[in-house]
Amino acid sequence: MVDSIEYDLIIVGSGLAGLRAAIEAAKT
């Protein structure tokens, strides 16, 4: 089981990746 901090980093990282993808999609 991963540490809660590491789990938060994964969630934040994936969240930022999704947000960036959404911005890129909105630009086109």
C-alpha positions as CSV (number, residue, x, y, z in Angstrom):
1,M,0.0,0.0,0.0
2,V,1.4,3.4,-1.0
3,D,1.8,6.2,1.4
4,S,-1.0,8.7,1.5
5,I,1.4,11.5,0.5
6,E,2.5,9.5,-2.5
7,Y,-1.1,8.8,-3.3
8,D,-1.9,12.5,-3.2
9,L,1.0,13.3,-5.5
10,I,-0.4,10.8,-8.0
11,I,-3.9,12.3,-7.8
12,V,-2.5,15.9,-8.2
13,G,-0.2,14.8,-11.0
14,S,-3.0,13.1,-12.9
15,G,-5.3,16.0,-12.2
16,L,-2.8,18.5,-13.7
17,A,-2.2,16.2,-16.7
18,G,-6.0,16.1,-17.3
19,L,-6.3,19.9,-16.9
20,R,-3.5,20.5,-19.4
21,A,-5.1,18.1,-21.8
22,A,-8.4,20.0,-21.5
23,I,-6.6,23.3,-22.1
24,E,-4.9,21.9,-25.2
25,A,-8.2,20.5,-26.5
26,A,-9.8,23.9,-25.9
27,K,-7.1,25.7,-27.9
28,T,-7.7,23.6,-31.1
